[in-house]
Amino acid sequence: MNDSSSLQSAHGAAKVAVIGAGMAGLSCATALHEAGCRVTLFDKSRGPSGRMSTRRAEGWQCDHGAQYFTARDAAFAEQVQSWVDAGCVAAWAPRLRAWSREAGWSQPGEAVTRWVGTPRMTAPAAAMVAALQAAGHALHLQHTVTGVHRTTYGWRIRVAELEAAGAAAHAALDAGLDAAFDAVVLAVPSHQAVPLLQPVAPAWAEQVEAVRMRGSWALMLRYAQPVATGLGWEAAFVNTPPLRWVACDSHKPGRPSAQETWLLHADADWSDAHIEDTPESVAATLMAAAAELGLPPPQAWTAHRWRYADTAPGTAAPLAWDPALRLGLCGDWMNAGKVEGAWLSGRDAARQAYASLRQAAGANAMPAG
Ligand SMILES: Cc1cc2nc3c(=O)[nH]c(=O)nc-3n(C[C@H](O)[C@H](O)[C@H](O)COP(=O)(O)OP(=O)(O)OC[C@H]3O[C@@H](n4cnc5c(N)ncnc54)[C@H](O)[C@@H]3O)c2cc1C
């Protein structure tokens, strides 16, 4: 997208607000940066990376969202290689098994390269943010966007934390942002996009509301003594609920050699059925299931409830860009529900935004008579 007719040279810098700094939002922001736009990212969390997340505490860490990612698309494979070259991603080749109660242990068939962030899953997002900030773009964390509104000057963004801090804080943000944006891209999970879309694009909101996301309980286990060596495997696809995935997180590449840490993910249907259960009862059930695989009781555990982990299969993706509104959508839920799909979706939304803004800039630049 980096060509001589970028938005920067054609029209000054078009100002785009990207809501959400997960992989989709960061990919979108990076592509918009390359096209010459001025990007401002907002995220409600304390750090970027979204569901590619890592829990960190005294003496241990654990990726409790995305476990690894694959790169089947050539452009995404190129992006992954650049992360590998930068030292923030590495291939992970665990001793991998599959298990079901009926069939017992087996070897999974598909040979695929599995990539992980190093030293934790958040590393590629951190690298993308550093590059964007070095180029002068802004990331506002702990900014929960509650509304996007079109005015005659462009899009304005409402932020819950600033509303709580009072009108003066919001006015200061508006002033710092040059008050309005030429375009907005929502890079948030579908259910979080719906309330933002309802007032400004109700038909879109209705379509997005139909997208069904599924939950996932995650359980992080810590062991004082190593257990992986005795088991003879480091990760397993589990085809008997309540579990679906078990992995020795501390054996991923580049992890600090602290406590041995394991991650259990519960099956989507089981998680949805038990999403309101207490962490204690979920932990007891998942640890009992892990014991069937040979995992002993841990010294300590932490549970995390993902209400919206992934997208149910069969989702029909809406369009990524409305040229009349100058409003875009991206996210894993629009493209197969994985890290790779999130990256591709963000890049595609940026391309459509860029093409449409450039067309508008060209039209505006035409002499009146
Ligand atoms: C348990 C689990 C296991 C997974 N395993 C894998 C795996 O093994 N392989 C794989 O490829 N993928 C996996 N995934 C999926 C992968 O994590 C996602 O596909 C990808 O990270 C989604 O990126 P995204 O940018 O679309 O969304 P997100 O990562 O969800 O980013 C959206 C961002 O928007 C922010 N946000 C939301 N609403 C607002 C608002 N109103 N205002 C401001 N900010 C807002 C959020 O804080 C978040 O940072 C897994 C996910 C989970 C939860």
The ligand as an SDF file (V2000), in Angstrom:
LIG
                    3D

 53 58  0  0  0  0  0  0  0  0999 V2000
   -9.5940  -19.2820   24.6350 C   0  0  0  0  0  0  0  0  0  0  0  0
   -9.1660  -18.9000   23.2750 C   0  0  0  0  0  0  0  0  0  0  0  0
   -8.3550  -19.7500   22.5290 C   0  0  0  0  0  0  0  0  0  0  0  0
   -7.9530  -19.3930   21.2330 C   0  0  0  0  0  0  0  0  0  0  0  0
   -7.0990  -20.1930   20.5520 N   0  0  0  0  0  0  0  0  0  0  0  0
   -6.6320  -19.8060   19.3380 C   0  0  0  0  0  0  0  0  0  0  0  0
   -5.6330  -20.5410   18.6710 C   0  0  0  0  0  0  0  0  0  0  0  0
   -5.1000  -21.5120   19.2030 O   0  0  0  0  0  0  0  0  0  0  0  0
   -5.2430  -20.1270   17.4240 N   0  0  0  0  0  0  0  0  0  0  0  0
   -5.7460  -19.0020   16.8450 C   0  0  0  0  0  0  0  0  0  0  0  0
   -5.3320  -18.6440   15.7320 O   0  0  0  0  0  0  0  0  0  0  0  0
   -6.6870  -18.2640   17.4820 N   0  0  0  0  0  0  0  0  0  0  0  0
   -7.1190  -18.6420   18.6990 C   0  0  0  0  0  0  0  0  0  0  0  0
   -8.0400  -17.8870   19.3730 N   0  0  0  0  0  0  0  0  0  0  0  0
   -8.6660  -16.7890   18.6620 C   0  0  0  0  0  0  0  0  0  0  0  0
   -7.7550  -15.5500   18.5860 C   0  0  0  0  0  0  0  0  0  0  0  0
   -7.3380  -15.1800   19.8660 O   0  0  0  0  0  0  0  0  0  0  0  0
   -8.5600  -14.4710   17.9300 C   0  0  0  0  0  0  0  0  0  0  0  0
   -9.0050  -14.9320   16.6670 O   0  0  0  0  0  0  0  0  0  0  0  0
   -7.8340  -13.1450   17.6900 C   0  0  0  0  0  0  0  0  0  0  0  0
   -6.9400  -12.8460   18.7390 O   0  0  0  0  0  0  0  0  0  0  0  0
   -8.9110  -12.0880   17.5480 C   0  0  0  0  0  0  0  0  0  0  0  0
   -8.3540  -10.8320   17.2760 O   0  0  0  0  0  0  0  0  0  0  0  0
   -9.3230   -9.5800   17.0800 P   0  0  0  0  0  0  0  0  0  0  0  0
   -8.4620   -8.3930   16.9540 O   0  0  0  0  0  0  0  0  0  0  0  0
  -10.3070   -9.8850   16.0150 O   0  0  0  0  0  0  0  0  0  0  0  0
  -10.1880   -9.5000   18.4350 O   0  0  0  0  0  0  0  0  0  0  0  0
   -9.6840   -9.2780   19.9280 P   0  0  0  0  0  0  0  0  0  0  0  0
   -8.3720   -9.9310   20.1550 O   0  0  0  0  0  0  0  0  0  0  0  0
  -10.8200   -9.6880   20.7970 O   0  0  0  0  0  0  0  0  0  0  0  0
   -9.4530   -7.6990   20.0230 O   0  0  0  0  0  0  0  0  0  0  0  0
  -10.5200   -6.8030   20.1890 C   0  0  0  0  0  0  0  0  0  0  0  0
  -10.0600   -5.6650   21.0750 C   0  0  0  0  0  0  0  0  0  0  0  0
  -11.1170   -4.7230   21.1580 O   0  0  0  0  0  0  0  0  0  0  0  0
  -11.1450   -4.2020   22.4630 C   0  0  0  0  0  0  0  0  0  0  0  0
  -12.4980   -3.6670   22.6650 N   0  0  0  0  0  0  0  0  0  0  0  0
  -13.6840   -4.3280   22.6190 C   0  0  0  0  0  0  0  0  0  0  0  0
  -14.7090   -3.4850   22.8080 N   0  0  0  0  0  0  0  0  0  0  0  0
  -14.1720   -2.2540   22.9680 C   0  0  0  0  0  0  0  0  0  0  0  0
  -14.7120   -0.9530   23.1940 C   0  0  0  0  0  0  0  0  0  0  0  0
  -16.0380   -0.7290   23.2920 N   0  0  0  0  0  0  0  0  0  0  0  0
  -13.8560    0.0990   23.3210 N   0  0  0  0  0  0  0  0  0  0  0  0
  -12.5080   -0.0760   23.2160 C   0  0  0  0  0  0  0  0  0  0  0  0
  -11.9420   -1.2960   23.0140 N   0  0  0  0  0  0  0  0  0  0  0  0
  -12.7590   -2.3640   22.8740 C   0  0  0  0  0  0  0  0  0  0  0  0
  -10.7940   -5.3870   23.3520 C   0  0  0  0  0  0  0  0  0  0  0  0
  -10.2920   -4.9640   24.5990 O   0  0  0  0  0  0  0  0  0  0  0  0
   -9.7430   -6.1040   22.4970 C   0  0  0  0  0  0  0  0  0  0  0  0
   -8.4260   -5.7070   22.8340 O   0  0  0  0  0  0  0  0  0  0  0  0
   -8.4060  -18.1890   20.6770 C   0  0  0  0  0  0  0  0  0  0  0  0
   -9.1850  -17.3180   21.4360 C   0  0  0  0  0  0  0  0  0  0  0  0
   -9.5400  -17.6620   22.7370 C   0  0  0  0  0  0  0  0  0  0  0  0
  -10.3290  -16.6850   23.5540 C   0  0  0  0  0  0  0  0  0  0  0  0
  1  2  1  0
  2  3  1  0
  2 52  2  0
  3  4  2  0
  4  5  1  0
  4 50  1  0
  5  6  2  0
  6  7  1  0
  6 13  1  0
  7  8  2  0
  7  9  1  0
  9 10  1  0
 10 11  2  0
 10 12  1  0
 12 13  2  0
 13 14  1  0
 14 15  1  0
 14 50  1  0
 15 16  1  0
 16 17  1  0
 16 18  1  0
 18 19  1  0
 18 20  1  0
 20 21  1  0
 20 22  1  0
 22 23  1  0
 23 24  1  0
 24 25  2  0
 24 26  1  0
 24 27  1  0
 27 28  1  0
 28 29  2  0
 28 30  1  0
 28 31  1  0
 31 32  1  0
 32 33  1  0
 33 34  1  0
 33 48  1  0
 34 35  1  0
 35 36  1  0
 35 46  1  0
 36 37  1  0
 36 45  1  0
 37 38  2  0
 38 39  1  0
 39 40  1  0
 39 45  2  0
 40 41  1  0
 40 42  2  0
 42 43  1  0
 43 44  2  0
 44 45  1  0
 46 47  1  0
 46 48  1  0
 48 49  1  0
 50 51  2  0
 51 52  1  0
 52 53  1  0
M  END
$$$$
